[in-house]
Amino acid sequence: MHRDQILDSAKALISGERDGEYGDPRKNFELIGARWSQILGVTVDPWQVALMMADLKIARAITGKHKDDTFLDLVGYAAIAGELAGPPVNSWPKGTSPSPIKPWPVEF
């Protein structure tokens, strides 16, 4: 699959079919983050949930057979992570983008 097809297909999925199936990504990933926070004992923000889901897809790509769906999901999760890292989309002034993505909160 060509990279343009991957991007276009991922966009269609996360803004169409999957959005219809799972609802607003921010609400969905807030719920997942709250559940993971209880299990892990640390706060997991929605944008971090999306990054971890993308990482799951990377692990599957490395260890499994090639499936276009894996890469579509990976691109979709990355796009959602980028969106969730900023302010809610409906708070952006018309024709603008949010502030840059927050730096990784973990100190080394």
KOLLO-31878 format. One record per residue: residue number from 1; residue in one letter; x, y, z of N, C-alpha, C, CB in turn. Coordinates in nm, 4 decimals. Glycine has a CB too. Layout:
N
ATOM   i aa    neast   nnorth      nup   caeast  canorth     caup    ceast   cnorth      cup   cbeast  cbnorth     cbup
ATOM NUM  A        X        Y        Z        X        Y        Z        X        Y        Z        X        Y        Z
...
This chain:
108
ATOM   i aa    neast   nnorth      nup   caeast  canorth     caup    ceast   cnorth      cup   cbeast  cbnorth     cbup
ATOM   1  M   0.0848  -0.1171   0.0000   0.0000   0.0000   0.0000   0.0899   0.1242   0.0000  -0.0968  -0.0006   0.1227
ATOM   2  H   0.0611   0.2189  -0.0834   0.1395   0.3428  -0.0939   0.1124   0.4308   0.0281   0.1052   0.4196  -0.2256
ATOM   3  R   0.2125   0.5105   0.0692   0.2003   0.5938   0.1895   0.0801   0.6877   0.1826   0.3277   0.6751   0.2099
ATOM   4  D   0.0499   0.7407   0.0649  -0.0680   0.8275   0.0520  -0.1965   0.7498   0.0793  -0.0734   0.8903  -0.0885
ATOM   5  Q  -0.1999   0.6251   0.0333  -0.3168   0.5407   0.0588  -0.3297   0.5104   0.2075  -0.3076   0.4098  -0.0214
ATOM   6  I  -0.2164   0.4858   0.2736  -0.2187   0.4579   0.4173  -0.2733   0.5789   0.4920  -0.0769   0.4213   0.4690
ATOM   7  L  -0.2199   0.6979   0.4601  -0.2657   0.8198   0.5273  -0.4134   0.8472   0.5004  -0.1821   0.9392   0.4824
ATOM   8  D  -0.4542   0.8362   0.3747  -0.5942   0.8624   0.3398  -0.6873   0.7608   0.4053  -0.6127   0.8597   0.1875
ATOM   9  S  -0.6468   0.6340   0.4041  -0.7305   0.5294   0.4637  -0.7399   0.5454   0.6148  -0.6752   0.3909   0.4294
ATOM  10  A  -0.6284   0.5793   0.6794  -0.6292   0.6007   0.8246  -0.7188   0.7189   0.8594  -0.4854   0.6247   0.8776
ATOM  11  K  -0.7095   0.8250   0.7820  -0.7941   0.9428   0.8050  -0.9411   0.9056   0.7923  -0.7590   1.0558   0.7058
ATOM  12  A  -0.9745   0.8304   0.6891  -1.1132   0.7894   0.6693  -1.1625   0.7038   0.7860  -1.1276   0.7123   0.5377
ATOM  13  L  -1.0762   0.6180   0.8377  -1.1148   0.5318   0.9498  -1.1371   0.6104   1.0778  -1.0090   0.4260   0.9733
ATOM  14  I  -1.0396   0.6936   1.1168  -1.0511   0.7603   1.2466  -1.1520   0.8750   1.2452  -0.9158   0.8126   1.2895
ATOM  15  S  -1.1809   0.9278   1.1276  -1.2785   1.0366   1.1190  -1.4142   0.9876   1.0707  -1.2276   1.1456   1.0264
ATOM  16  G  -1.4242   0.8599   1.0428  -1.5489   0.8048   0.9906  -1.5923   0.6812   1.0658  -1.5345   0.7724   0.8443
ATOM  17  E  -1.5540   0.5665   1.0120  -1.6000   0.4375   1.0649  -1.5706   0.4193   1.2139  -1.5358   0.3252   0.9873
ATOM  18  R  -1.4449   0.4372   1.2533  -1.4078   0.4149   1.3937  -1.4680   0.5213   1.4850  -1.2552   0.4136   1.4090
ATOM  19  D  -1.4757   0.6440   1.4345  -1.5360   0.7514   1.5121  -1.6825   0.7185   1.5400  -1.5234   0.8866   1.4378
ATOM  20  G  -1.7485   0.6606   1.4407  -1.8878   0.6209   1.4577  -1.9038   0.5033   1.5526  -1.9479   0.5865   1.3241
ATOM  21  E  -1.8085   0.4086   1.5488  -1.8151   0.2898   1.6340  -1.7809   0.3206   1.7790  -1.7216   0.1832   1.5816
ATOM  22  Y  -1.6763   0.4010   1.8011  -1.6229   0.4206   1.9356  -1.6515   0.5583   1.9935  -1.4758   0.3978   1.9344
ATOM  23  G  -1.7012   0.6508   1.9140  -1.7319   0.7842   1.9635  -1.6094   0.8735   1.9699  -1.7947   0.7752   2.0994
ATOM  24  D  -1.6240   0.9833   2.0423  -1.5200   1.0842   2.0556  -1.3916   1.0242   2.1128  -1.5687   1.1986   2.1441
ATOM  25  P  -1.2797   1.0361   2.0413  -1.1552   0.9774   2.0908  -1.1131   1.0328   2.2270  -1.0447   1.0008   1.9906
ATOM  26  R  -1.1340   1.1624   2.2510  -1.0917   1.2199   2.3793  -1.1644   1.1503   2.4950  -1.1192   1.3731   2.3825
ATOM  27  K  -1.2958   1.1334   2.4834  -1.3720   1.0669   2.5897  -1.3296   0.9215   2.6048  -1.5224   1.0749   2.5609
ATOM  28  N  -1.3129   0.8534   2.4932  -1.2732   0.7126   2.4951  -1.1365   0.6950   2.5616  -1.2703   0.6559   2.3521
ATOM  29  F  -1.0395   0.7773   2.5223  -0.9050   0.7637   2.5762  -0.8953   0.8162   2.7190  -0.8061   0.8364   2.4876
ATOM  30  E  -0.9834   0.9081   2.7585  -0.9899   0.9493   2.8996  -1.0339   0.8308   2.9853  -1.0878   1.0697   2.9183
ATOM  31  L  -1.1347   0.7571   2.9384  -1.1823   0.6398   3.0117  -1.0736   0.5334   3.0214  -1.3068   0.5815   2.9443
ATOM  32  I  -1.0086   0.5049   2.9100  -0.9000   0.4060   2.9105  -0.7887   0.4521   3.0043  -0.8443   0.3840   2.7668
ATOM  33  G  -0.7503   0.5799   2.9960  -0.6454   0.6337   3.0823  -0.6813   0.6231   3.2292  -0.6180   0.7779   3.0471
ATOM  34  A  -0.8063   0.6481   3.2639  -0.8502   0.6370   3.4041  -0.8387   0.4924   3.4522  -0.9964   0.6873   3.4201
ATOM  35  R  -0.8776   0.3997   3.3672  -0.8690   0.2573   3.4057  -0.7230   0.2134   3.4201  -0.9410   0.1680   3.3009
ATOM  36  W  -0.6385   0.2522   3.3231  -0.4972   0.2152   3.3301  -0.4302   0.2829   3.4497  -0.4247   0.2533   3.1992
ATOM  37  S  -0.4730   0.4039   3.4817  -0.4167   0.4746   3.5975  -0.4436   0.3972   3.7253  -0.4749   0.6167   3.6085
ATOM  38  Q  -0.5631   0.3397   3.7381  -0.5961   0.2591   3.8565  -0.5074   0.1355   3.8648  -0.7441   0.2175   3.8540
ATOM  39  I  -0.4878   0.0716   3.7535  -0.4070  -0.0508   3.7505  -0.2596  -0.0203   3.7778  -0.4217  -0.1214   3.6145
ATOM  40  L  -0.2064   0.0838   3.7147  -0.0634   0.1138   3.7221  -0.0248   0.1993   3.8427  -0.0204   0.1834   3.5965
ATOM  41  G  -0.1208   0.2687   3.9009  -0.0910   0.3550   4.0147  -0.0227   0.4851   3.9759  -0.0053   0.2815   4.1121
ATOM  42  V  -0.0286   0.5224   3.8495   0.0245   0.6502   3.7992  -0.0797   0.7085   3.7055   0.1637   0.6317   3.7257
ATOM  43  T  -0.0745   0.8388   3.6870  -0.1696   0.9031   3.5965  -0.1317   0.8752   3.4509  -0.1750   1.0554   3.6225
ATOM  44  V  -0.2280   0.8279   3.3754  -0.2089   0.8046   3.2323  -0.3049   0.8979   3.1587  -0.2340   0.6528   3.1935
ATOM  45  D  -0.2485   0.9979   3.0915  -0.3292   1.0950   3.0172  -0.3780   1.0356   2.8852  -0.2481   1.2233   2.9908
ATOM  46  P  -0.4870   1.0897   2.8311  -0.5424   1.0368   2.7060  -0.4421   1.0309   2.5913  -0.6592   1.1199   2.6642
ATOM  47  W  -0.3588   1.1337   2.5765  -0.2622   1.1322   2.4661  -0.1580   1.0218   2.4871  -0.1926   1.2698   2.4532
ATOM  48  Q  -0.1295   0.9884   2.6136  -0.0360   0.8787   2.6416  -0.0998   0.7441   2.6073   0.0078   0.8810   2.7900
ATOM  49  V  -0.2303   0.7320   2.6290  -0.3017   0.6099   2.5893  -0.2840   0.5881   2.4392  -0.4536   0.6188   2.6263
ATOM  50  A  -0.3040   0.6944   2.3613  -0.2900   0.6824   2.2157  -0.1481   0.6425   2.1765  -0.3276   0.8145   2.1475
ATOM  51  L  -0.0487   0.6995   2.2440   0.0907   0.6607   2.2145   0.1156   0.5141   2.2487   0.1893   0.7500   2.2926
ATOM  52  M   0.0596   0.4689   2.3604   0.0796   0.3285   2.3983   0.0081   0.2338   2.3029   0.0306   0.3046   2.5409
ATOM  53  M  -0.1075   0.2761   2.2523  -0.1764   0.1943   2.1526  -0.0955   0.1898   2.0230  -0.3184   0.2492   2.1256
ATOM  54  A  -0.0341   0.3025   1.9864   0.0538   0.3041   1.8689   0.1720   0.2106   1.8907   0.1036   0.4476   1.8392
ATOM  55  D   0.2270   0.2117   2.0112   0.3398   0.1240   2.0423   0.3000  -0.0232   2.0331   0.3941   0.1549   2.1822
ATOM  56  L   0.1777  -0.0541   2.0749   0.1271  -0.1910   2.0604   0.1271  -0.2317   1.9137  -0.0151  -0.2035   2.1195
ATOM  57  K   0.0849  -0.1400   1.8268   0.0823  -0.1689   1.6832   0.2239  -0.1870   1.6281   0.0101  -0.0563   1.6074
ATOM  58  I   0.3201  -0.1106   1.6806   0.4604  -0.1281   1.6389   0.5085  -0.2664   1.6783   0.5517  -0.0193   1.7021
ATOM  59  A   0.4780  -0.3088   1.8009   0.5186  -0.4424   1.8459   0.4563  -0.5506   1.7581   0.4786  -0.4643   1.9930
ATOM  60  R   0.3302  -0.5326   1.7227   0.2654  -0.6307   1.6346   0.3288  -0.6322   1.4968   0.1161  -0.6010   1.6223
ATOM  61  A   0.3661  -0.5151   1.4463   0.4293  -0.5084   1.3142   0.5638  -0.5801   1.3146   0.4477  -0.3620   1.2705
ATOM  62  I   0.6346  -0.5702   1.4264   0.7664  -0.6325   1.4370   0.7550  -0.7838   1.4503   0.8428  -0.5752   1.5562
ATOM  63  T   0.6563  -0.8302   1.5263   0.6496  -0.9727   1.5587   0.5524  -1.0538   1.4737   0.6124  -0.9883   1.7007
ATOM  64  G   0.4654  -0.9857   1.4000   0.3641  -1.0587   1.3241   0.3838  -1.0528   1.1752   0.2299  -1.0068   1.3567
ATOM  65  K   0.2861  -1.1096   1.1048   0.2841  -1.1025   0.9594   0.2426  -0.9621   0.9179   0.1880  -1.2091   0.8991
ATOM  66  H   0.2833  -0.9224   0.7984   0.2448  -0.7908   0.7479   0.0943  -0.7850   0.7274   0.3184  -0.7588   0.6163
ATOM  67  K   0.0335  -0.6811   0.7861  -0.1081  -0.6534   0.7650  -0.1220  -0.5033   0.7472  -0.1966  -0.7058   0.8843
ATOM  68  D  -0.1848  -0.4625   0.6391  -0.2062  -0.3192   0.6164  -0.2781  -0.2547   0.7337  -0.2859  -0.2968   0.4880
ATOM  69  D  -0.3722  -0.3268   0.7945  -0.4507  -0.2733   0.9049  -0.3633  -0.2289   1.0226  -0.5508  -0.3770   0.9515
ATOM  70  T  -0.2545  -0.3005   1.0468  -0.1636  -0.2632   1.1554  -0.1086  -0.1226   1.1330  -0.0479  -0.3647   1.1667
ATOM  71  F  -0.0693  -0.0933   1.0114  -0.0115   0.0373   0.9800  -0.1180   0.1474   0.9744   0.0630   0.0305   0.8470
ATOM  72  L  -0.2385   0.1118   0.9304  -0.3482   0.2089   0.9329  -0.3786   0.2496   1.0763  -0.4746   0.1509   0.8656
ATOM  73  D  -0.3859   0.1508   1.1654  -0.4119   0.1794   1.3062  -0.2985   0.2600   1.3689  -0.4324   0.0495   1.3835
ATOM  74  L  -0.1742   0.2260   1.3352  -0.0584   0.2981   1.3880  -0.0660   0.4466   1.3518   0.0722   0.2368   1.3341
ATOM  75  V  -0.0930   0.4762   1.2268  -0.1056   0.6146   1.1813  -0.2232   0.6824   1.2521  -0.1242   0.6203   1.0273
ATOM  76  G  -0.3329   0.6104   1.2653  -0.4509   0.6661   1.3319  -0.4229   0.7012   1.4768  -0.5664   0.5683   1.3245
ATOM  77  Y  -0.3583   0.6105   1.5493  -0.3255   0.6373   1.6896  -0.2286   0.7545   1.7020  -0.2653   0.5123   1.7554
ATOM  78  A  -0.1328   0.7648   1.6116  -0.0392   0.8775   1.6150  -0.1132   1.0093   1.5937   0.0705   0.8600   1.5079
ATOM  79  A  -0.2071   1.0115   1.5008  -0.2849   1.1333   1.4753  -0.3692   1.1700   1.5969  -0.3753   1.1150   1.3518
ATOM  80  I  -0.4304   1.0706   1.6584  -0.5121   1.0962   1.7774  -0.4247   1.1453   1.8922  -0.5889   0.9689   1.8192
ATOM  81  A  -0.3057   1.0869   1.9093  -0.2140   1.1323   2.0150  -0.1781   1.2790   1.9951  -0.0858   1.0460   2.0170
ATOM  82  G  -0.1481   1.3167   1.8724  -0.1150   1.4555   1.8429  -0.2302   1.5496   1.8739  -0.0752   1.4697   1.6980
ATOM  83  E  -0.3513   1.5063   1.8417  -0.4689   1.5886   1.8714  -0.4917   1.6004   2.0217  -0.5935   1.5300   1.8042
ATOM  84  L  -0.4829   1.4884   2.0923  -0.5118   1.4875   2.2359  -0.4047   1.5576   2.3186  -0.5271   1.3455   2.2840
ATOM  85  A  -0.2847   1.5700   2.2656  -0.1767   1.6360   2.3394  -0.2002   1.7864   2.3501  -0.0420   1.6091   2.2720
ATOM  86  G  -0.2841   1.8398   2.2634  -0.3145   1.9828   2.2657  -0.4506   2.0084   2.3272  -0.3091   2.0411   2.1251
ATOM  87  P  -0.4952   2.1332   2.3224  -0.6277   2.1661   2.3750  -0.7364   2.1033   2.2885  -0.6469   2.3189   2.3823
ATOM  88  P  -0.8573   2.0876   2.3428  -0.9662   2.0304   2.2628  -0.9843   2.1063   2.1315  -1.0975   2.0318   2.3425
ATOM  89  V  -1.0107   2.0315   2.0256  -1.0208   2.0884   1.8916  -1.1227   2.2014   1.8862  -1.0580   1.9805   1.7914
ATOM  90  N  -1.2356   2.1867   1.9537  -1.3388   2.2894   1.9453  -1.3000   2.4181   2.0183  -1.4684   2.2362   2.0017
ATOM  91  S  -1.1856   2.4199   2.0877  -1.1406   2.5416   2.1546  -1.0420   2.6217   2.0697  -1.0769   2.5068   2.2873
ATOM  92  W  -1.0028   2.5678   1.9534  -0.9088   2.6381   1.8667  -0.9791   2.7546   1.7994  -0.8488   2.5426   1.7612
ATOM  93  P  -0.9150   2.8703   1.7923  -0.9729   2.9789   1.7110  -0.9835   2.9326   1.5654  -0.8860   3.1098   1.7213
ATOM  94  K  -1.0875   2.9754   1.4977  -1.1125   2.9322   1.3598  -0.9893   2.9538   1.2716  -1.2329   3.0079   1.3012
ATOM  95  G  -0.9513   2.8486   1.1974  -0.8395   2.8565   1.1038  -0.7024   2.8456   1.1680  -0.8472   2.9834   1.0293
ATOM  96  T  -0.6961   2.8027   1.2951  -0.5668   2.7911   1.3622  -0.5438   2.6490   1.4090  -0.5583   2.8876   1.4805
ATOM  97  S  -0.4254   2.6240   1.4614  -0.3887   2.4962   1.5209  -0.3536   2.5192   1.6669  -0.2702   2.4303   1.4447
ATOM  98  P  -0.3496   2.4100   1.7463  -0.3151   2.4258   1.8875  -0.1671   2.4563   1.9058  -0.3520   2.3003   1.9653
ATOM  99  S  -0.1319   2.4827   2.0299   0.0088   2.5023   2.0633   0.0850   2.3728   2.0360   0.0254   2.5462   2.2118
ATOM 100  P   0.2172   2.3781   2.0286   0.2948   2.2568   2.0024   0.2687   2.1482   2.1064   0.4430   2.2897   1.9988
ATOM 101  I   0.2938   2.0257   2.0669   0.2744   1.9108   2.1554   0.3606   1.9274   2.2793   0.3083   1.7780   2.0829
ATOM 102  K   0.3024   1.8907   2.3933   0.3741   1.9001   2.5208   0.4970   1.8093   2.5186   0.2810   1.8624   2.6390
ATOM 103  P   0.6030   1.8484   2.5862   0.7176   1.7591   2.5953   0.6830   1.6373   2.6783   0.8383   1.8314   2.6550
ATOM 104  W   0.7544   1.5327   2.6565   0.7338   1.4098   2.7318   0.7493   1.4395   2.8797   0.8328   1.2994   2.6871
ATOM 105  P   0.6535   1.4001   2.9635   0.6563   1.4393   3.1043   0.7520   1.3593   3.1933   0.5202   1.4277   3.1594
ATOM 106  V   0.8153   1.2591   3.1403   0.9029   1.1755   3.2223   1.0431   1.2369   3.2283   0.9092   1.0309   3.1660
ATOM 107  E   1.0952   1.2507   3.3484   1.2321   1.3015   3.3619   1.3278   1.1840   3.3747   1.2451   1.3965   3.4847
ATOM 108  F   1.4410   1.1928   3.3076   1.5412   1.0866   3.3130   1.6603   1.1326   3.3905   1.5833   1.0429   3.1737
